[in-house]
Amino acid sequence: MAKIALLGHGVVGTGVVNIIATKAEKLFKETGEKIEIKYILVRHDYDVDYKEKFITDFSIIENDEEIDIVVEAIGDTEPAYEYVKSALKKKKSVVTSNKELVAKYGYELMQIAEEKNVNFIFEAAVGGAIPIIHEVRNCLKANNVNSISGILNGTTNYILTRMIEEKMSFDVALKQAQELGYAEADPSADIDGIDTCRKICILADIIFKNHIYPENVYTQGIRKVRLEDVDILKSIGGCIKLLGIARRVDKCKIFIITSPFVVFNESILSATNDVFNAVQIETDNAGIMSLYGRGAGSLPTGSAVVNDIVECVLNKGKTIYHGWNTENKYLLVDHTEVPMRFYVALDESYEKIKDIFEDIKILCAEEETVFITSKLTLKSLNEKLNNVKVKSVLRVLD
Amino acid sequence: MAKIALLGHGVVGTGVVNIIATKAEKLFKETGEKIEIKYILVRHDYDVDYKEKFITDFSIIENDEEIDIVVEAIGDTEPAYEYVKSALKKKKSVVTSNKELVAKYGYELMQIAEEKNVNFIFEAAVGGAIPIIHEVRNCLKANNVNSISGILNGTTNYILTRMIEEKMSFDVALKQAQELGYAEADPSADIDGIDTCRKICILADIIFKNHIYPENVYTQGIRKVRLEDVDILKSIGGCIKLLGIARRVDKCKIFIITSPFVVFNESILSATNDVFNAVQIETDNAGIMSLYGRGAGSLPTGSAVVNDIVECVLNKGKTIYHGWNTENKYLLVDHTEVPMRFYVALDESYEKIKDIFEDIKILCAEEETVFITSKLTLKSLNEKLNNVKVKSVLRVLD
């Protein structure tokens, strides 16, 4: 018998309860143990048919030696961080879907887990149901990962899809996303790229075995994405996607960024629509690989959490994933110094700009002059744009 | 030290040699052991800088107690089957990329591996570098898989992509694939769907824990795919892909087929071009998931083999994947009795056929009458088509 304490009973928590009930027999076959939720930590209890499991005092969980695994599904870092740290110190494995917690405190929490021979795992924190962390950790042992690029936030991808497919403005698409429950009343964490940034940092942590803190990563959201640019790009087989990207630049440097990018139709990322997430990985031996699936939702995220619970049950007393060591010291490169192509829309005539830019691909030369540059740094692009009226600048994914 | 014997030194074998050499340090970190290729079984030796490892007599491998792991990369089933069986009986784990072997003898070989507490694993046999078997086995423990659909053969996907993108006829595209080394001189195993069938059978074996033999699966290749149909479909946002599909129809019935299917652009499968492979999985909790990557090639396939070698080293003396038990007795349903939509091109006027078909979506009513039906079985479609001149019938993926 494996006894679980679940912290939180929101979207993810109810998914976990549901799956553990409906998949009891399958989970028993997988683990050889009955998995039982003993406690559910809530702020106030209310009426469900398992309300006898509700408790409001975390110390009951912490001090109950029967509890092997704590599932953290509260969100935010306070009090989640204190609870998780204290559970690990009491030799309980922790499964979480909380990307903010992992991005901020992952390094410290993995170290405690190692010291105590328990596990701290978090597949559901990135890409919901997509087993991206599992793949990077377990399936690429004969590869170096050179880069990872992902659509990691369903809310922004939903908004961008509506702009692309239905020519909605950003504001109208955001409002629709809020009405459908895909966006929060305060949508900043999603649309300003903060959520994507946390997730790409977690992936970079695992790939490069270096803790990269979100506050050190340039992060730009989708508030300023213009419908005009969406339309022009659509006509040439491209679209705008909010991507988190982490790329090894050389042996000791990483380029990491969250930003809207122009993606062309050859990429699987461009076919990732609505609330779906996708991740593209570039490796040295296996080449390019992608994973695609549901990035959020009660059952999809719950299923990733329950898969992690199974991992903890099967690996009791043994830390299966070790934290990033501190030997690898990567430097983050300044994003303005990384050469790439840019999509540029200027409120200027072609005549005015044609001597400033060489080797550009003109997309439109009517009211605005719109073009894609050859590879250059943002720094040198900005120098060129010094005396012209800029409408948009977007990075292009190569 | 883990000592390996490699059977075969072709495309996959050389990839394995290459990766074990270039990734020696990383593999040591992953396993805590040095991985060394002790023997390479070849028919005739020739000059490479490790030719001292070449042997031509399998009994040396079989009788060498130092060998923990045998990597079978010969292809075909004779003598591969005898070698693998004998290695397993001698308590050596076996890693293979040989789909024909697994599809035909997987059930028996997994049983022997279990009896001997060793492993028989074969990630590279399906989807090359894509860790599809790993995902189905390890990442979906909180899910039932309801169906799996895949582009599992790079050769046919390359040919179909050329037909779609460059309006090449099937014959011209096949010739180009042969010139580029993507298709064999005798291309039948690829273009007649035999290779895809083996792979979808292996995936079905794992998902449904029932050995399904390729000879029991309806298999149709791409020889008869017409450029006219490719063009009409392209104009409505669709394309033709050779798919292997295995779907749970009810608690005890499976529909499994290899056939060209019409795929619409909403699906990630339609964005899978050239020699890439992709698999789409439908689950009850995680929803739809896809994996995409290189389905063949020396390093991509080699990297999947080496990942399996690492699994064997880490799990010495312990069978990690158990064979399908015989409790689950699924029946295969007759493919002509499964309702689906069909794309139909007839050499008839719309007037002649309009009373035969209700509820169709007309795509073209010029020289040929082309339409997509509503859901019906092939059996009833064939009854309707009894007295009309048929140019093509294609299944539509829903």
Interface residues (C-beta under 8 A of the other chain):
Chain A: G15 I19 K23 K26 L27 E30 A129 I130 P131 H134 E135 N138 C139 L140 K141 A142 N143 N144 N265 E266 I268 S270 A271 T272 N273 T283 D284 N285 A286 G287 I288 M289 S290 L291 Y292 G293 R294 G297 L299 P300 G302 S303 A304 V306 N307 V310
Chain B: G15 I19 K23 K26 L27 E30 A129 I130 P131 H134 E135 N138 C139 L140 K141 A142 N143 N144 N265 E266 I268 S270 A271 T272 N273 T283 D284 N285 A286 G287 I288 M289 S290 L291 Y292 G293 R294 G297 L299 P300 G302 S303 A304 V306 N307 V310
